[in-house]
Amino acid sequence: MTILHIDSSINGENSASRAISRSIVEQVRGGADTVLRRDLVSEPLPHLTLGAFADSTVLDEFLAADTVVIGAPMYNFTLPTQLKAWLDRILIAGRTFRYTESGPEGLAGGKRVIVALARGGFYDAGSPAAAFEHLESYLRGVFNFIGIEPEFVAADGLAIGPEQRAISIEQALGRTVRLAA
Ligand SMILES: Cc1cc2nc3c(=O)[nH]c(=O)nc-3n(C[C@H](O)[C@H](O)[C@H](O)COP(=O)(O)O)c2cc1C
């Protein structure tokens, strides 16, 4: 089995999403598994251009993976631009989705996608900030569009204060245990 491990936080060793994505990989990997690493901060992908469509390296890597683990922090209510540049390379008509007479159809099913979310605030349904949540909702929509139901492990309220941050990260790390294949 091949696991693709992606991170997109700019916060290095202090990153919550990196700590959680690392824990997820530890939980889901078996002894014989191959783990491919794509750090979108140390090796960023350029913004999308028409010319970029000629290179399918990123798409092929995604399609070949059985499990994809993504560290996704919330920056300005949505995903880091580094992660958007990666998504721009895997949402490809004819490869991961197609349009049919009855609407769009996802072509990338059969893969497990697990996302480690890290957010400074709380965005639960019904809360005042819920309408600003464009990270989890966006990623769910995008992966659903290509035929995948993503799983999420979230650490929230990380900017509230050090105590809340420690509690939220510890709880999220604890929840990764349930992801073991
Ligand atoms: C540039 C930047 C923008 C941020 N914007 C938001 C935001 O819009 N909403 C929010 O809840 N938290 C926001 N935060 C807080 C982060 O989501 C929080 O610090 C989280 O821990 C980031 O994940 P990381 O530690 O993996 O980088 C922002 C943080 C940074 C650095």
The ligand as an ORCA input file, in Angstrom:
! r2SCAN-3c Opt
* xyz 0 1
  C      -1.574     33.514      8.266
  C      -2.538     32.923      9.232
  C      -3.895     33.124      9.047
  C      -4.802     32.546      9.937
  N      -6.153     32.718      9.708
  C      -7.028     32.115     10.528
  C      -8.431     32.228     10.287
  O      -8.881     32.869      9.346
  N      -9.272     31.598     11.120
  C      -8.818     30.844     12.173
  O      -9.647     30.256     12.874
  N      -7.513     30.715     12.423
  C      -6.616     31.342     11.623
  N      -5.280     31.215     11.871
  C      -4.850     30.385     12.988
  C      -4.426     29.012     12.502
  O      -5.488     28.338     11.892
  C      -3.905     28.207     13.676
  O      -2.761     28.892     14.179
  C      -3.496     26.803     13.318
  O      -2.762     26.271     14.382
  C      -2.668     26.763     12.068
  O      -2.269     25.441     11.805
  P      -0.727     25.057     11.870
  O      -0.341     25.183     13.308
  O      -0.651     23.680     11.371
  O       0.000     26.020     10.990
  C      -4.341     31.792     11.013
  C      -2.966     31.612     11.190
  C      -2.074     32.159     10.307
  C      -0.607     31.930     10.506
*
